[in-house]
Amino acid sequence: MAMEASEIERLIRAGLPDAEIVIRDLAGDGNHYHATVVSEAFRGKSRVQQHQLVYKAIGEQMGGVLHALALQTEVPKS
């Protein structure tokens, strides 16, 4: 069962409301995505902590319906 990019974006936005999100389907199969997420919530956090925030927002879908998600996280540029 594949997951739509719009659903991934909705889940991330629910957890990180200020986020700028760009999602690409890497394999065209709805199972392997790359997400770039820019959020003020990442400021002062390590890369691991930033990724944990995104994974928390996605919740139980990660590793289930969503097989793989490559992440690039950033704080907004001033």
C-alpha positions in Angstrom: 0.0 0.0 0.0 1.6 3.3 -1.1 1.4 6.7 0.6 0.7 9.9 -1.2 3.2 12.8 -0.9 0.4 15.1 0.1 -0.3 12.8 3.1 3.3 12.9 4.2 3.2 16.7 3.9 0.0 16.9 5.9 1.4 14.8 8.7 4.7 16.8 8.9 2.7 20.1 8.8 0.5 18.9 11.7 3.6 18.4 13.8 5.6 21.4 12.5 3.0 24.0 11.5 5.6 26.6 10.3 7.5 24.1 8.1 8.3 24.7 4.4 8.1 21.2 2.9 9.2 19.8 -0.4 8.6 16.1 -1.1 9.9 14.0 -4.0 8.9 10.5 -4.9 12.3 8.9 -5.5 11.2 5.6 -7.2 7.8 6.5 -8.5 6.3 3.8 -6.3 4.8 5.8 -3.5 7.1 4.1 -1.0 10.4 5.9 -1.3 10.5 9.6 -0.7 12.9 12.5 -0.1 11.6 15.4 2.0 13.3 18.7 2.6 11.8 20.3 5.7 12.7 23.9 6.9 11.4 24.9 10.3 12.2 27.3 13.1 11.6 24.3 15.5 15.0 22.9 14.3 17.0 25.9 15.6 19.5 24.8 18.2 18.8 21.1 17.7 21.2 18.5 16.3 20.5 16.9 12.9 19.4 13.8 14.7 17.0 15.7 16.9 15.6 17.5 13.8 15.0 14.2 12.1 13.3 12.8 15.2 10.9 15.7 15.2 9.9 14.9 11.6 9.6 11.1 12.3 7.5 11.9 15.4 5.1 14.0 13.2 4.8 11.1 10.7 4.2 8.7 13.5 3.3 5.0 13.0 3.1 5.5 9.2 6.9 5.5 9.1 8.2 2.0 8.5 4.7 0.8 7.8 2.8 2.4 4.9 5.8 4.7 4.3 8.7 2.4 3.6 11.6 4.9 3.2 12.0 8.6 3.8 15.3 10.4 3.1 15.4 13.7 5.0 17.1 17.0 4.7 16.3 19.4 7.5 17.3 23.0 7.8 16.5 26.1 9.9 15.1 29.1 8.0 17.7 31.5 6.6 17.5 35.0 8.1 
